[in-house]
Amino acid sequence: QGDRSMRGVLIAICAVSYFAAVAVQAETRQSSPTQYGGGAFSPDGSVLAVGTGQGEISLFSPDTGAVVDLLRHRDNRRPEHLAWRPDGKRLVSAGRLALHDMDSRQEISVPAEISKLRMKRIGWSRDGRTLFGVSNQSVIVWSPESGDPPRKLTAKDQYNFSGALSPDAKSLVSMGEQGYVHLFDLASGENRELPTGYGSCECYID
């Protein structure tokens, strides 16, 4: 396809083929054949973070489509889900859990007990103090700045694939196999299992 002038910003992420960005009134389309995983915009919209098949995170400018920086991982597992802390100062990624300081662009060490967990979904509380992650057999809750160890909550014989933290950070919901919903009270650690039938779904709380 030839170059085309377009207004607006178009971001296309294909997990097996290419990334293309067309900036406001840009005259050229830039594309790079590679493998990409999850993607997420920074809270102010100035940066698009995209996980690569080489285990790195490419930071793109949505305005130009150019790569402005590259975050390195300690292994080469592709980041499949990304989440920015609300203040934009931290970026967390999964499958393997990795935490990056966005001022220094350095990876921050995470506790050994969660460093190798394969996370299906991750996210932050609204105040940025609490990080949650959903892995196959458990969910984790961690406050990186507190120095406290992460909490691991389990739902017996369930395969978790999605989850969300409540706006007040007092409850965590995870979606399990066969359509089950697990609602965790983070103060008591109690788990309420809510059977909702078969099938799969995603869970979001805004």
Beta strands, then each sheet from edge to edge (+ up, - down):
strand 1: 10-13
strand 2: 18-22
strand 3: 30-33
strand 4: 36-41
strand 5: 48-52
strand 6: 57-60
strand 7: 67-71
strand 8: 81-84
strand 9: 90-94
strand 10: 98-101
strand 11: 106-108
strand 12: 119-124
strand 13: 131-135
strand 14: 138-142
strand 15: 151-154
strand 16: 162-165
strand 17: 171-175
strand 18: 180-185
strand 19: 191-195
sheet 1: 1+ 2- 3+
sheet 2: 4+ 5- 6+ 7-
sheet 3: 8+ 9- 10+ 11-
sheet 4: 12+ 13- 14+ 15-
sheet 5: 16+ 17- 18+ 19-
end
